[in-house]
Amino acid sequence: MTNTPLLSVKSIKKSFGEVKALKHINFTLNAGEIHALCGGNGAGKSTFLSIVMGFLQPDEGSIMVNGESKVFANAKEALQAGITIVQQELSMIPNLTVAENIYLGQEPRNRFGVVDFKTLNQRAQTLMDELEFDIPVNAMLHTLSVAHQQLVEIAKALSHSNANIIFLDEPTSAIGEEDSKKLFNAIKSLAAKGKGIVYVSHRLSEIFEICSHYTVFRDGTYISEGLISDINRDQLIEQIIGGQINEEFSKFNQPTEQLLLEVKNLTSKKFNDISFKVNKGEILGIYGLVGSGRSEVLNAIFGVDEFDTGSICLNDSEFKKIKPKQAINAGMAYVTEDRKSSGLVLSSSVGDNISISSLEQCSNAFVVNEKRENERIEAMIELFRVKTPNKDQIVGNLSGGNQQKVVLGRWSLTNPELLMLDEPTRGIDVGAKKEIYRYMSEQALQGKGIIMVSSELPEIIGMSDRIIVFKNGELISEVTQSDASQQLLLSLAS
Amino acid sequence: MNTSVATDKSLRLPITRLKPVLHKYGIVFAFLFLCASIAVLGEICIQKGMWDSNYFLTQGNLLSVLRQVSINGILAVGMTFVIIVAGVDLSVGSVLALAGIVAARFVTNSTDMLIGGFDSPILLPLMVAICIGAICGFLNGYIISKFRLQAFIVTMGMLSVARGMTMLTTDGNPVSSLDRGFRALGNSYTFGIPTPVVIFAVIFIAAWFLLNKTVFGRYVFAVGGNEKSAQTSGIDVHKVKVAVYTLCGVMAAIAGLILTARTGSAQTSAGFGYELDAIAAVVIGGTSMAGGLGTLTGTLFGVLIIGVMNNGLDLLGVQSYYQQIIKGLLIVAAVMLDPSRKQSR
């Protein structure tokens, strides 16, 4: 191994308008390393990956590959420099064979310009043998398990013959434990061959299992790097969350002893035997990593997805099966994780989005009483201080925070007793965040129950009376606000 | 520096003010421009001695344009709902034929039939036709929604099935010599206006009310705009979709009745290709094929533009082959100018 690092990134800065996504980023990768890239939400990992892959260009700073200074204008140039990435989402074509997927866009051709399938399959087989992946190369991709598809994705990344810097972005988020082991073996043998691997994951146990080095980013800034053998789990967590003081959260609710919601033994393919309670006036936090089943449970409670067994009791009504309409009538409201894809109708107006769930309350027979509807819409725009020129503005044109307020306004009109908020402050500005915290406290103070899913640790600790932690579809522990710390939650969930 | 900014602003303001107006009423301007062009061409024809008078602008011609467009208009009303829920219905032409021919068989037999104590050549066929349209539409909607199939495929299936059943009903023969009372539905005048036009107007107003003033109408836009969000908002997406396709089927059936009455006989080939004219009118009217956006007023003008264009080109003696080419170009141009296209990145 030479002393020149495979990849050396220095003093990278990148801003999007006013927002400084990367303030100062350094990163060094040597041959044969399995290098963990750690950082919480908003630490700048994704922006960093995008820059190294050539999707984005840095405002300042340098990128050196094998000692040569490089500027990547696009993804193709990064690929030519030997950098490849295996992304979180699978990006392959289900109706092609494994071999066809691996060599998509670089198929060998015979002299008539037709794809030479024999050579194609031979090459794919050679590659698979080298990687010791036991996957038939002529199988249709969709017949494989998700884990094997992930392995094919990795093989595809390596099929670019000069690839020696490999980024793996949350590669285990979709696969089970056993397949993770196979994946780890493959990663180790690649590193042994002198490739440099960058492993991006929230799962600390995996990092300690396979990685040799680590680098920590926080708030767009390089924090530290070193050998995994020199650090323990608690120290790493400390580095990731830093001396972050909990922000000011307007929390002034008083939980009561009166039961509002009881979830009993809820089970589906995505989660197993989930039971918990929410009292009136209480804010219950749900914490867990992506894929832990936290959002899926809310989807099931609200009837967006079905569950197999178990039941939901809200006040006196018990449901063994539920649809969103029933959930709303029973007094539930649900602010989904992704307001653009499952919360708002982006092509409709602010007003239509606010009134859609409570139209029946302002209509005579089937005809909408527009005067009453407008009064209710205006009241919500005022209550939540939605910044919009008027109620007829298309909601897709508003900022994230204002869009979220529109969703809250909609649910406020249905007079819910239980508010379920999935990542209610994701992607919105500080001012709007504060207003949302205040609203949650006010609602709880009035005796409503609130469930909040969040992956922002300060937020979930600052706002929740109790926190339940999900991992791999199981509810693994419950923590009260006074006991909760960022270290504890992160180590329970990962 | 300051002055140049000021002049810039003064230059821009009228345009920025005009833009939304052009946006909103663009289709009206397009329609008026089309009418004016044909009228001017008519005047030129008079000067050149090809015409004795401007035929296009006569009351008789304009009423006949309206009568001609009323069938496509009724189809396009149903199609607008379907396209707003992000679907499409290719079967309307066939459903029109099936409803027309079955209804016609009830007409021919209805001379001795007494309904509710009075002789009605219209009531029974009307009910039969509407039932057929509703069943076809319901099946379309139910299958599309329940099995999550593409509307294009399902309604294409219905296109073939309904046409086949039309043939089967009469072994491929037309049903003719229909009762005069029934034919009145297509030929008579009500308050001096052709009856089909009156029927179209009533349907249009009712549909406009349904789409813009009722809870159901709001749900239609929400389902078309984002099905998932509509579901989490508590809307029964399945019900809305089934209702919309059923409505579209009923519209096709009513159009079938009028066509049968107007031609005085039910042909097994009736309505062939009508679905394309209906879709064209909706698209020209600015409704987005991606769903969630659209207006019935736009559709009305889309229908009128196609109708006036066909009529004008006919009067000016342009070969019908050219008419098809022009219509095709018009559809593509309308979609290119569709403002909603920018949003659906």
HADDOCK unambig.tbl for C-alpha pairs under 7 A between the chains (distance, minus, plus):
assign (segid A and resid 304 and name CA) (segid B and resid 232 and name CA) 6.43 0.50 0.50
assign (segid A and resid 324 and name CA) (segid B and resid 231 and name CA) 6.98 0.50 0.50
assign (segid A and resid 324 and name CA) (segid B and resid 232 and name CA) 6.13 0.50 0.50
assign (segid A and resid 324 and name CA) (segid B and resid 234 and name CA) 4.82 0.50 0.50
assign (segid A and resid 325 and name CA) (segid B and resid 234 and name CA) 4.33 0.50 0.50
assign (segid A and resid 325 and name CA) (segid B and resid 235 and name CA) 6.69 0.50 0.50
assign (segid A and resid 328 and name CA) (segid B and resid 234 and name CA) 6.81 0.50 0.50
assign (segid A and resid 341 and name CA) (segid B and resid 228 and name CA) 6.99 0.50 0.50
assign (segid A and resid 341 and name CA) (segid B and resid 229 and name CA) 6.81 0.50 0.50
assign (segid A and resid 342 and name CA) (segid B and resid 228 and name CA) 5.00 0.50 0.50
assign (segid A and resid 342 and name CA) (segid B and resid 229 and name CA) 4.16 0.50 0.50
assign (segid A and resid 342 and name CA) (segid B and resid 232 and name CA) 6.97 0.50 0.50
assign (segid A and resid 343 and name CA) (segid B and resid 229 and name CA) 4.69 0.50 0.50
assign (segid A and resid 343 and name CA) (segid B and resid 232 and name CA) 6.98 0.50 0.50
assign (segid A and resid 344 and name CA) (segid B and resid 229 and name CA) 5.56 0.50 0.50
assign (segid A and resid 345 and name CA) (segid B and resid 222 and name CA) 6.14 0.50 0.50
assign (segid A and resid 345 and name CA) (segid B and resid 225 and name CA) 5.41 0.50 0.50
assign (segid A and resid 345 and name CA) (segid B and resid 226 and name CA) 5.22 0.50 0.50
assign (segid A and resid 345 and name CA) (segid B and resid 229 and name CA) 6.23 0.50 0.50
assign (segid A and resid 347 and name CA) (segid B and resid 225 and name CA) 5.96 0.50 0.50
assign (segid A and resid 347 and name CA) (segid B and resid 292 and name CA) 6.45 0.50 0.50
assign (segid A and resid 347 and name CA) (segid B and resid 293 and name CA) 6.98 0.50 0.50
assign (segid A and resid 356 and name CA) (segid B and resid 233 and name CA) 6.93 0.50 0.50
assign (segid A and resid 357 and name CA) (segid B and resid 233 and name CA) 5.29 0.50 0.50
assign (segid A and resid 357 and name CA) (segid B and resid 234 and name CA) 6.25 0.50 0.50
assign (segid A and resid 359 and name CA) (segid B and resid 215 and name CA) 6.34 0.50 0.50
assign (segid A and resid 366 and name CA) (segid B and resid 214 and name CA) 5.45 0.50 0.50
assign (segid A and resid 366 and name CA) (segid B and resid 215 and name CA) 5.67 0.50 0.50
assign (segid A and resid 367 and name CA) (segid B and resid 213 and name CA) 5.84 0.50 0.50
assign (segid A and resid 367 and name CA) (segid B and resid 214 and name CA) 4.21 0.50 0.50
assign (segid A and resid 367 and name CA) (segid B and resid 215 and name CA) 6.16 0.50 0.50
assign (segid A and resid 368 and name CA) (segid B and resid 213 and name CA) 5.71 0.50 0.50
assign (segid A and resid 368 and name CA) (segid B and resid 214 and name CA) 5.10 0.50 0.50
assign (segid A and resid 368 and name CA) (segid B and resid 215 and name CA) 5.89 0.50 0.50
